[in-house]
Amino acid sequence: MEDLRNYKSVRKWLEVPTGRGFQPVREDPMVKLAALAEFCAHIGVDPDTLIATCTDLVPTGKAERNKHLKSLKTWVTAKELTDGKATKLENTIRGFFIKNGIKVMTRPYSEVYRRESA
């Protein structure tokens, strides 16, 4: 995959908003890019295609937002990270969706969130 910063959706995600009073601590963009690159490789699409197929305005009517968000959850779960690191990684990728205008629900998939009983 080419440099992710060449994708329109990634540039939008990384742009620093102007005219805001309070600015939260900004994360290292290279860490964010690495996470997005790994997720995109996992699902086999580039960032612009990911966003284009997640919009509710897809002409074919086959928006894949839920499929990709389920993939995000299962991808992070498979990494076996601590809860805090897993949440941070998920939020990084969710932030990419949100910054590009994609609606994100955090717990819509019971089959992904169901805990195995011991």
N, C-alpha and C positions, 0 to 999 in steps of 0.2 A: 504494500500500500504506500502511496506517495506521502510526502510530509502532510500531516493532518492539518497544519495551518493553512494549506492551500484550499481547503474546503470552506465554502461560504458559511455553513452551519457552525463550524468550529471557530471561525473568526468572530461570528456573532456571540458565541458562548464566552470567548475569552476577552471581549472588549470591556474596557473599564467604563462604567457609566459616569457621565459628567453631571455636574450640578447637584449632586447629592451631598447633604451635610455629613451624615455619619457614614463612614465606610467600614464595613466589617474587615477583619483580618483576611487578607487575600492569600489563597493557597498558591503554592508553587505551580505555575502553569505547566511545567514539564511533567510533574506528577499527574496532573489532570489529563494531559495528553497521553501519557503512558497508559493510564487506566482506560481511557476511551479507545485507544488503539487495540488494546488487548480484548476489550469487549467486542469491538467491531470485527476483529479477526475471529473471535469465538462464534459470532452469528453469521459471518461471511458477507457482510455488506460494508460499504464505506459510509462515513457520517452523513453526507448529503442524502444518500439513498435511504438511510435509516430514518431521517426526519421526513423525507418525502413520502415514505410508505406508512408513516404513523399518523399523518394528518387525517382528520375526518373528511377532508375534501378530495380524497383520492378518487379520480374519475371511475375506476373500476369498482369502487365500493368495497374494496378488500383491504381496508386499513389494517395494518399489522401491529398496531400499538400494543394491544394486550399480549400478543405472542412475544414481542420483544421485551416487554416488562416482565413477563414470566421467565423469559430466558435470563434476564438480568438477575432475578432472585435465585434461580437455580445455579447460575454461574458463580455468584458470590458464595452461596452455600457450599458448593463443591470445593471452594478454596480453603474451607475450614479455618477461617480467621476468628479472632476473638470477636465478641459481639460488637464492641466499639469500632474496631477496624472494618468489620463487615458493613456496619451502618454507614460509616464514612465513605466507603467505596460505593455502596449503593446510592448514597446521596450525591456523590460526585457525578455519577452517570445520570441520575434523575435530574440534576441541575442542568445537564446538557439538553435533555428533553424540554424542560420547563423554559429555559432561556430561548429555545427555538419555537415556543408557542404550543407545545404539546401538553395536553392535560395529563396529569399523573395522579393516580390513586395509589396510596402506599400499601393497602392490604386487601386487594380485591380477589385474591386467588387462594381460596381455602385449601386446595390440594397442594399448593406450594408451601403454605405456612403451617400445615398440619404437622404437629410434632409426633414423632414415633414414641410409643409408650415403651418403657423399659421393662 
